[in-house]
Amino acid sequence: MIHPKLKAGGTPARRRAFWLCGVLVLAVALLLLWLWQRRPGRAVAVSDPRLTAATPYRNVRPDVRYVGDAACAECHPSHAESYHQHPMGRSLAPVAQVAANQRYDAGVHNPFETEGFRYQVVREGDRVFHQETVADAQGRVVADRRVEMDFVIGSGARAHSYLFQRDGFLFESPITWYAQKGTWDLSPGYRGRRFGFERGIVQECLFCHCDRADHVENTVNQYRQPIFQGLAIGCERCHGPGELHVERRHGGEPVAGLDDTIVNPADLDVPSREAICQQCHLQGAVRVLRRGLDAFAFRPGLPLHLFWSVFVRPPEFADHLLVGQVEQMTASRCYQASSTSKKLGCISCHDPHALPAPEQRIAHYRNSCLQCHQEQSCTLAADRRRRKVPDDSCIACHMPRLATVDIVHTAVTDHRIVRQAQEPARTLPTRVLRPGEIPLVYFHRDWNDANDPEVQRDLGLALVDLAREASPVRRQLSQTAEPILEAALQRWPNDAAAWEAQGRAQSVQERAVEALASCEQALALAPNRQTALADAAAYAQALGKRSAAITYCQRLLAIDPWASARRFQLAQLWADSKEWEKAAEECREVLRTNPTHLNAHLLLTAYYLETKDRSRAQAELEIVLALHPRNPEAIRRWYRDKTGGR
């Protein structure tokens, strides 16, 4: 028999007690769920646009295989032949393919000397070697590195750079051929920096120069063999994987209406059409790969913003001459005034299958202009125009060639389509960045919501990336980025890249304890993440956690034995621990692959002084001075102090 007080829920006090108990149980359950979601190791929920995006094309799916250009050429021989003469079709090749076509004589600056180093390119049949040499004041060679090149990157229309591999790790040579000037010189980005043969090639760089590369996840520059699946940019980078299309053609299946097995850019809406060119030609100030995706995940037929978040500088912080061709074009009046149905785009002027012959170039681009303009559109009288430009070239006045700032010996076409050739170049503003101001704008804001949480997460990463370069406002950018990253991590606590970025933001603000904790969160999710291991080693060393820093360096070197920066850091850590023999061995290991590593020679000098080997210390000092350090007098004073002035 039920007690009367328990009928219909019992007394009010008892009902309140039951209600409070239920609320408490629910709160505890929600707390446990929240903690469970934040625990390391849980898979990150990622929406793969290749599976979820609405599109009629079936070949955007990740399981559709690539077939290679030879399969395309079976049915499209003329397009294939002309395309492989196009710069895109010659973007990467084995060195043997171009070795005989280069010049190697003194008339083209070979060898050349710069910043105290001597560089030379040597051809031996189909093999090409690049050499970096340093001599002392008496002309004696104190450092010499000779490396055989494996690949040439770039079509040669502007330049040829060179790549080589060590056990699947890909590196760039410090020597580049600049075709427009016909000269050998330092590679882009090397002037004033001593990368030597140690500059790793990341997959984001390869993405725009090769068809596909099989990158090892979480590494900087390691690739599975064979590194390249197709060398130069191929047909499928614009049309998508061809497996379904080839099967349909070989099976004789008729096509009625749209062929959903292959992408034809001409049939796409504007965002998807432009994405095909933008995948490489939209530089942006910062490009951030969307969460959980690989650089080579992009599929033609889908908008680029589903794969990359691209951020550009707002007008008050941008010099339109220093940005990419897409940004220039979209800033032009021609683009902004074009109708939605006939929007100006890259293929309005460029045929991706063929480059116009030199004698046809002016007429080709003039005809492109006349698709929208009339002969009388030019306000300059025809006789005056022809006196100025005898061949009546539209692009000579409105799209002049401009010298680049970041790549010497080269010029590019100004895609702003200026009204007057004499239009002055804008210069970077000098006003101070205001507190909380974000000097980046989401490029695809007309096609995607800039407040989308995924885009905001990418903005946080972009600000941290920008802070690494913009030294005067590094702290301010990091402070702006941190709450954006915190919000992203609340939503996706298993995002290793965001944890790493948060650590970098905290480090810039001199909060090394928090930075290391954030970095350890990233490593709990991705134990072999090479960049996070490097950051953790730096933060631990800054905090005086020498043992932890040594462990992080060793973990990284187990993944990448060629990471000379971390190997030298390990040598420093051993020296700080008075483990001089271990420090010396790591220095020698660094110098085996990079004999011009100045700081390794300097630490060896200290080692020989520590072990009372004055003659070898003096020899190392002479090598250090021959390597043209920025502070030779300070080094000499340090040596005199160590030796008691003797």
N, C-alpha and C positions, 0 to 999 in steps of 0.2 A: 504493500500500500504506500502510495506517495504521500509524503508529509505535506500538509496543507500549505506551508510557507514556500514550498518548492514548486507548487503549481503556478502556471503562467509566468514562469521566470523568477519566482521567489520575491523577496523583499526588494525595494529600491536600492538599499545599501548593497545587498548581495549582487544585484544586477550591475551596479556601478563597479563593484570589485571584479566581476567577470569581464566587463568591458575594458577596464584598465589593464587587466592581465592580457586580454587579446591584443590590445594596442602595443603593449610591451613586447609580446612574442613577435608581432609583425615588424616592429622596429629592429629587433635583434636579427630577424631573418633578412631584412633589407640590408643591414650592416654587413652581415656575413656574405650576402650576395655581392655587395660592393667590393669587399676585400677579396673575394674570389675572382672577381673580374680584373682586379689590379695585380693579381699575383703574376710573377714572371713565368713565361713559358706557355701561356695560353695563346692559341693561334689568333692573329690579328684578323678581324673581319674585313675583308677587302672585296669590293665590288669590281670585278674584271669587266671593263666596258666591251671587250671582245665577246662576252657572253650575254651582257645585259642591255647593250645599246640597241635601240630600235633602228633596223636597217634592212633593206630588201636583199642585201648581199650576203650570201652564205659563206663566202671565203674570208670573212673577217674573223671567223672563229679560230681560237688558238690551236685546235687540233688539225686544221687544214694545213697540209705540208707544202713547202716550197719545192719547185721543180727545176729551177735554174734557167738561165737565158737560152741554152741550147734547145730546150723544149719549146720555148716561145718562138724561136727562129724557124722551127719547122713549118709553121703556118704564116708567120709574119717576117719573111726574110728581108724585105726592103727596110722595114722599120728597124729591125735588129741591126742591119749593116750600118745604117745612118746613125743610129743611136750610139753605137760603139766608137764612132768618131767624135761624138759629143763629149765635152769635158766631164759630164757626169758619168759617162760610160768608160772613162779612163781615170777614175779617181783613186785607184789603188792597183798596184801591179807588183809582181816579183822583180827584184832588182835586175835580174838577168834580162828581162824584157826591154829595159830601157838603157842598159849600161853602154851599149855601143852608140847611142844617140846623143850622149852628153859630151861636153868638152871638158878637158882636164888640164889644159895648158896654163901657163902663167898669164896669158892674155885675158883670162876670165877670173883672175884673182885667186889662182890656185898655185902654191899655197898662199894663205893670207895670215896676217898677224893682227890681233886686236886684244886690248886689255892685258897685254903682256904674255898672251898665249899664241902659239902657232898652230894653225889648222891646215890640214891637207887631205885631198881626196885622191885615192890611188885606185886605178882600174887594173885588174889582172884577168883578162878574158871577160867572162860574164860575171866575175866577182868584183865587188866594189868595197873598199875599205876606207873608213874615216879615221883620221889620226889627230890627236891633241898632244902637243909637246910643249914643255917649258924648259928653258935653259937659264943658267945663272949668269952673273955678270961677266964671267970668263967664257961664256958660250958652251959650257958643259951641260948636257941634257940631264935634268934632275927628276923629271917626271915624263912618262911617255905612255900613251894609251892608244892602241890600234884595235878597231872593232870592225868586223865584217857586217855589212848591212844586208838585211833580208828582204825588205819591202820598200817601195817608193810610194809616197802618198801625195796626192794631188795630180791633176791632169798635166801639169807643166805649162798651162796657159799663163799662169802667174808664177807658180813656183813648184818645186819638187822638194819635199822633206823626206827624211829617211827613218825607217824603223828597223829595230833588230830585236830578237828575242833571246832570253836566257831561260831555258827550262819552262817555257810557257808564259813567262813574265815579259811584257812588251814595253820597250823603251824607245825614246826618240833620240836621234843624233843632234849634236849642237850645230851641225853644218847643213845649210839649205841652199839649193840652186834657185836663184831668182831669175825667171825667164825674161821678164819685161826689161830688166837691165842687163841681162846676160852676165851674171856674176855669182860667185860663191860668197857666202857670208854667214854670220851667225843666224841660227834659227829664230823665228819670232818668239819674243819673251825671254831670250837668253841674255840680251845686253844688260850688263850690270849685275847679272846673277850667274853663279857658278854651278850650274846644273851638271856640267860635263856630260857623261853618258848615263846619268842617273835619273833622268826625267821619265817617270812612268806614264804610260798612255792609258787613260781611263776610258771606259766604254762610252761615256757621253761624247768623247772626242771622236772615237771610231764610228759612232752612229752616223755621222755626216760624211764619212769618207770611205766606208766599206759597205758591202751589201748586208752582211750579217757577221757577228762574232759571238763566240760562245764564252761569255764571261763567267768566272767563278764567283758566286755570290759572296758578298762581304769583303772581298779583296779589292785592292786598288787597281792593279794592273795585271792580274793573272787570268789566263784564258786556257780552256781545254783545247787539246790538239785534235784535229787541225784548228788553228785559231780562227780562220776565216772560212765561212760557208758561202763561197762566192766572193770574189775580191772586190772589183769596182761596183758602184751602185748599179743594180740590175733592174730589169723590167718589173719585177714583182714589188719593188719599193714604191712604185706609183700605182700599180694595178692590183696588188695584193697577191697572196699565195695562189699558185696556179693549178694545184692538184685537181680540184673539181672541174675546172675549165678544160684541162687536158683530157680528163676522163670522159667528159661530155662530147668533146670533139672526136676522140678516138671511138666512142661508142656510136657515133652518128646520130645522136639525139638532136632533133630539130629545136630551134630556139624561136619562140614566139614572143615578141616584145622584148622587155629588158632581160638581158642575160645575167642571172643572179649569181653566176659562178665566177665572175671576174669584174673588177671595177673599171669603168670608163670615166675618167675625171670629168669629161664634158657633160655627163648626165647628173652630176652631183649638185646638191645645194651649195650655196656660197661657203659656209663654214667648212664643210667636208672637202670641197674642191680646193680651197686655199690651204687646208691642212696639209695636203700632199707636198706643196712647196715649202710651207712653213716648217715642216718637220726638221728642215736643215737651214732654211734661209731666214727664219725668224730668230734672231740672236737674243734680243732682250737684254736688259741689264743683268738679270738673273733668271735662269731656267731651273725649275724644281720638278723632278720626276714625281708623279703622283704616288701616293702611299701604296706600297706593296707591288709595284710594277717594275719590270725590267726595261732598260732603255730601248731594247729592240721589240717591245710589246706592241708598238703602234701599228695599226692596220689602215691602209688606204680605204676610204669609204666611211671613216668615222672622224668626228671633229678632233682636232689636236688637243683641245682643252680637257678631254677625258683622260689624257695620258701625261701631259705636261702642264704645269702652271707657269706661264711666262709673264714676267714683270718688267715693265719699262719705266724709264724715268719720266715724271710729269714735265710738261713744257718748260716750266721755270728752272728745271734742273737738267735739261737735255740740250745737247748740241746735235742738231739733226744730221750733221756731217759725220758724227762719230758713232752713229747707230747703224743697224743692219738695213738691208735693202727693203725688207717688208715694212719696217717701221717708217722708213723714208717714204715709201709709196703710199701708205695709209695716211700720212700727213699731207700728201699732195692735194691740190684742189681738184685735179683730175679724178682721183679716187673718191673724194668726198662728194663731188657733184654727179658722179655716175649713178645711174638708177639701180635699184635693188635687183631688177630682172636682168640687167646687163652690167653687173658690177665689174669695175676694172679689177683685174687680177693679174697674176704672173703670166698665165697663158694667153692673156690678151695680146702680149707682145712677143712672148717666147714660145717657140715650138720645142717641147722637151725631147722630141725625137731627132731633131737635127739643128745644127748651128748654121746660120746663113754663111755662105762663102764670103770672103773679104770683099769681093767686088759687088756682092749683092747686099751687103750689110746696110748701107744707107737707105736704099730703096725699101728694104724689108721693114725697117723701123719707121720710115716715113709713111708707108702704107698702114702700119699699125696706128699711127697718130690720126691718119685720115679716116679711120673707121668712125671716129667721133667728131673730128674737126673738118673744116673745109679749107681749100687752098687760100681763100681770102681771110681765114682766121688769124693769120699772122699779121700783126699791125705794122710790121716793117715792110716797106715797099719792096716789090720783087727785085728791082734793080739793085737797091742798096743791100738787100739780103744776099744776093748772089755775089756782090762785091766782097761781102764779109765772109760768106761761106759759098764758094763756087759750086759745090755739088748740092747746094740747097738742103743740107742735112738738118733735120729737126733736132736730133739729139745733140748735135754739136753746140747748139745754143742752150737748149733746155735740159739736157742731161749730160753735162760736161764730165770729163774724167777728173777725179780728185785723188791726190796723194793720201794714202792712209797713214794714220798715226801709229797704230799698233803693229803694223807689218811694214818694215822698210822696203824700199826698192819696188813697191807696188802701187798701182792706182786702181780705183774702182769707179764705176759709173754712179753719178749722183741721181738717185731715184726719187728725189723730191719733185722732179719735173718743174723746175723753177721757171717763172715767167721771164725773168731777165738773167742772162748769164752773169751779169755783174752783181747780182744780188749778194750782199755781204753775208759771210758766214756768221752764224750766231756763236757766241762764246758762252762758256759755262758761267753761271751767275756766281756772285761772291757772297750773297746774303747767307747768314747763319741759319742752320736748320733749327726750326723752332722746337721747343720741348714737346715730345709726343708726336711730332709730325712724321709722316711716313713718306720717304722720298721715292716711293715705288707705286706704280699703277698697274693693276691687272690688265693685261693686253686684251683678253677676250671678254671684256665686261659687256660688250654688246650682244654676246651670244651665250653668256653664262653668268650667273649671279656671283659677283665678287665677294658677297657675304656668305657664300656657301661654306660650311665648316671645313670641307676639304681644302678649299682655296685659302681660307684663313690659316689653316695649319701650314700650308705651303708658304704663305706670306711670312710666317714666323721663321721658317727655315731660310727664306730668302734674305730677311733682314740680318740674320746671324751671318750668312754668307757674305753679304755686303759689308758687314762690320769688320770682317777680316781684312778687307782692302782699304776701307775708308778710315784711315787711322785718326784724323782729327775728331770724328764723331763716333768712334767705335763704341764708347761707353753709352752714349745716348741711343744709338741704334739697338744695342743689346738690351737696354732698359725697356725700350718700346717692344722688342720682340718677346720678352719673357712672359708677360701676361697672356699673349697670344698663344705661346707654346703651352703654358699651363692649362689653358682652356682645351687645347687639342689633346693634351695628355689625360685630362679628365674624361674626355670622350673615348680616346683610344690609348689606354695605358700601356699597351704592348707595342708601341711604335718606337722601335730602337732609334731610328733616325731623329725623331723629335726629342728623345731623351739626350742623345748626343748633342743636338743643337742647344738644348737648354743648358747643358753643362758648359758649352762654349760661351753662352751669354753670361752665365754666372762667373766664369773665369775672367772675362773681360772686366767685370765689375769687382774683381779681386776677392771673390768668394770661393776660394779653392776647395774648401771642405764640401760645400754644396755641389760644386762642379764635379768633384770626384764621385760623390754619391749619385749624381745623375748619370755619370758615365758608367758607373757600376750597374745601374739599372739597365742601361743599354746592353752591357755585356752579359747580364743575366738572361736577356732575351736572345742575344746573338753573340755567343762566346768568342767566335772567331772574327768579329767585325774589326777589320784592321785599323780603320780610322779611330774607332773608339779606344782600342788598345793603345794607340799612339797618344791620344789625349789623356788617357788614364795615367800613362807613364809620366807625362809632363806634369799633371796635377799632383801626383804622388811625390814627385821629386821636389816640386815647389813647397809642399807641406813638410819636407824633411823625412818622408816615409821611404827611405832608401830601399829597404828590402822589398816593399811592394812595387816600387818603380822598377827594380831589377826583374821582378817576376813578370810584370807587364811587358817589358822589353823582350824577355826571353820567349814569352808566349807569341809575340808578334813575329819574332825572327824564326820561330818554328813554322810559321805560315809563309813568311816571305823572307828567305835568307838574303835577298838582295837589298833589303831596306837599310841602306848605309846610314841614314840619319838616326835610326833607332839603334843601330849597332854602335855608332859613335856615342850616343847617349848612354848606352850600357857601359862603354869604356869609361866615360866620365864618372858614372856611378861606382864602378869598381875602384877608380882612382880615389874618389871621395871616401871610400871605405878602406883605403890603404891596401887594397888588393892590387898591387902594381903589376904583377905578372899577368893577371887576368886582363887588366886594362890595356897592357901592351899588346897582348894577343888579339884583342878586339880591334885595336888600332891597325895592326898589320893586316887583319882580315878586311877592314875598310879599304886600305891602300892597295890590296890585291886587285880590286875592281875599280877603284878610283884613286889613282896615284897622285892626283892634284888636290886631294882633300886637305886643305890647309890646317884645319883644326886637329886632324888626326896626327899630322906631322908635329904640330905644336905640343900635343899631349905626349907624344913619344919623346920629344925633347925633355919634357918634365920627368918622364920615366927614367931616362938615362941620367939626368941630374940626380934623381932620387937614388939610383943604384951606383952613383959615383963613377959613371962611365963618361968622362968629360969629352973624349974624342968623338964618340958617337953622338953625344948631345950637341956638340959644335956642328957636326955634319948635318944633323936634322935642322938645326937653327938656320943654316945656310939654305937648305931647301925651303924652309918657311919663308925666308926673305925673298928667295927667287920667285915664289908664287905671288908676289906683289900684294902683300896684305895692305889693308887700308891704314893700319897704324904701325908702321915698321919701327918708329922710334920708341913707342910704348913697349913693343916686344923686346927691343934691345935693352931697354931699362930693366924690364922684368928679368932678362937673362943675367944682366950684370948684378942685380940684387941677389939672384939665386947663387951666383958664383963668387960673391963677395967682391965684385968689381974687377975680378981678374979675367 
